[in-house]
Amino acid sequence: MGPIDFVKRLKERMLIEFEKQDRSGVYGFTQRLMAYIPIK
């Protein structure tokens, strides 16, 4: 699996989780990560 395939699969997974409002997978992790990272 190349980097382009990885990004494509990641995007598909995040869209599925977003549509289902699933906060336990990659989408929820990314949301929490982005919410708590300090901006410099």
NUDO-470100 format. One record per atom (N, C-alpha, C): x, y, z; residue in three letters. Coordinates in nm, 2 decimals. Atoms other than C-alpha are relative to their C-alpha. Layout:
BEGIN
ATOM;X;Y;Z;ala .
...
//
This chain:
BEGIN
ATOM;0.09;-0.12;0.00;met .
ATOM;0.00;0.00;0.00;met .
ATOM;0.09;0.12;0.00;met .
ATOM;-0.08;-0.12;0.01;gly .
ATOM;0.15;0.33;-0.11;gly .
ATOM;-0.07;0.11;0.08;gly .
ATOM;0.05;-0.11;-0.08;pro .
ATOM;0.10;0.67;0.06;pro .
ATOM;-0.14;0.05;-0.06;pro .
ATOM;0.13;-0.05;0.06;ile .
ATOM;-0.18;0.77;-0.19;ile .
ATOM;-0.11;-0.09;0.04;ile .
ATOM;0.10;0.09;-0.04;asp .
ATOM;-0.37;0.45;-0.11;asp .
ATOM;-0.04;0.02;0.14;asp .
ATOM;0.02;-0.02;-0.14;phe .
ATOM;-0.33;0.51;0.26;phe .
ATOM;-0.09;0.12;0.03;phe .
ATOM;0.08;-0.13;-0.02;val .
ATOM;-0.47;0.87;0.24;val .
ATOM;-0.14;-0.02;-0.05;val .
ATOM;0.13;0.03;0.06;lys .
ATOM;-0.76;0.75;0.02;lys .
ATOM;-0.08;-0.08;0.10;lys .
ATOM;0.07;0.08;-0.09;arg .
ATOM;-0.85;0.48;0.27;arg .
ATOM;-0.04;0.08;0.13;arg .
ATOM;0.02;-0.08;-0.12;leu .
ATOM;-0.81;0.72;0.57;leu .
ATOM;-0.12;0.09;-0.02;leu .
ATOM;0.11;-0.09;0.03;lys .
ATOM;-1.04;0.97;0.40;lys .
ATOM;-0.13;-0.07;0.00;lys .
ATOM;0.12;0.08;0.01;glu .
ATOM;-1.30;0.71;0.32;glu .
ATOM;-0.05;-0.04;0.14;glu .
ATOM;0.04;0.04;-0.13;arg .
ATOM;-1.30;0.59;0.68;arg .
ATOM;-0.05;0.11;0.09;arg .
ATOM;0.04;-0.12;-0.08;met .
ATOM;-1.32;0.94;0.83;met .
ATOM;-0.14;0.04;-0.05;met .
ATOM;0.13;-0.04;0.05;leu .
ATOM;-1.62;1.02;0.60;leu .
ATOM;-0.11;-0.10;0.06;leu .
ATOM;0.10;0.09;-0.05;ile .
ATOM;-1.80;0.70;0.71;ile .
ATOM;-0.03;0.03;0.15;ile .
ATOM;0.02;-0.03;-0.14;glu .
ATOM;-1.74;0.78;1.08;glu .
ATOM;-0.07;0.13;0.02;glu .
ATOM;0.07;-0.13;-0.01;phe .
ATOM;-1.85;1.14;1.03;phe .
ATOM;-0.15;-0.02;-0.03;phe .
ATOM;0.14;0.02;0.03;glu .
ATOM;-2.18;1.03;0.87;glu .
ATOM;-0.07;-0.07;0.10;glu .
ATOM;0.06;0.07;-0.11;lys .
ATOM;-2.25;0.79;1.15;lys .
ATOM;0.01;0.06;0.13;lys .
ATOM;-0.03;-0.07;-0.12;gln .
ATOM;-2.14;1.04;1.41;gln .
ATOM;0.07;-0.09;0.11;gln .
ATOM;-0.08;0.10;-0.09;asp .
ATOM;-1.90;0.77;1.55;asp .
ATOM;0.12;0.08;0.05;asp .
ATOM;-0.11;-0.08;-0.05;arg .
ATOM;-1.66;0.94;1.78;arg .
ATOM;0.11;-0.09;0.06;arg .
ATOM;-0.09;0.09;-0.07;ser .
ATOM;-1.46;0.63;1.88;ser .
ATOM;0.12;-0.04;-0.09;ser .
ATOM;-0.10;0.04;0.09;gly .
ATOM;-1.24;0.59;1.57;gly .
ATOM;0.09;0.11;-0.04;gly .
ATOM;-0.09;-0.10;0.05;val .
ATOM;-1.01;0.79;1.36;val .
ATOM;-0.05;0.14;-0.01;val .
ATOM;0.06;-0.14;0.01;tyr .
ATOM;-1.25;1.08;1.31;tyr .
ATOM;0.00;0.06;0.14;tyr .
ATOM;0.00;-0.05;-0.14;gly .
ATOM;-1.30;1.12;1.69;gly .
ATOM;0.13;0.03;0.05;gly .
ATOM;-0.14;-0.02;-0.05;phe .
ATOM;-0.93;1.09;1.76;phe .
ATOM;0.05;0.13;-0.06;phe .
ATOM;-0.04;-0.12;0.07;thr .
ATOM;-0.86;1.36;1.50;thr .
ATOM;-0.06;0.12;0.05;thr .
ATOM;0.07;-0.12;-0.05;gln .
ATOM;-1.12;1.59;1.63;gln .
ATOM;0.06;0.04;0.14;gln .
ATOM;-0.05;-0.03;-0.13;arg .
ATOM;-0.99;1.56;1.99;arg .
ATOM;0.14;0.06;-0.01;arg .
ATOM;-0.14;-0.04;0.02;leu .
ATOM;-0.63;1.60;1.87;leu .
ATOM;0.00;0.15;-0.05;leu .
ATOM;0.00;-0.14;0.06;met .
ATOM;-0.71;1.92;1.67;met .
ATOM;-0.06;0.10;0.10;met .
ATOM;0.06;-0.09;-0.10;ala .
ATOM;-0.91;2.06;1.96;ala .
ATOM;0.10;0.04;0.11;ala .
ATOM;-0.09;-0.03;-0.11;tyr .
ATOM;-0.63;2.04;2.21;tyr .
ATOM;0.14;0.03;-0.03;tyr .
ATOM;-0.14;-0.03;0.04;ile .
ATOM;-0.32;2.11;2.01;ile .
ATOM;0.01;0.15;0.01;ile .
ATOM;-0.02;-0.15;-0.01;pro .
ATOM;-0.19;2.46;2.11;pro .
ATOM;0.05;0.05;-0.14;pro .
ATOM;-0.04;-0.07;0.12;ile .
ATOM;-0.15;2.70;1.82;ile .
ATOM;0.12;0.09;0.04;ile .
ATOM;-0.11;-0.09;-0.04;lys .
ATOM;0.19;2.87;1.82;lys .
ATOM;0.00;0.12;-0.09;lys .
//
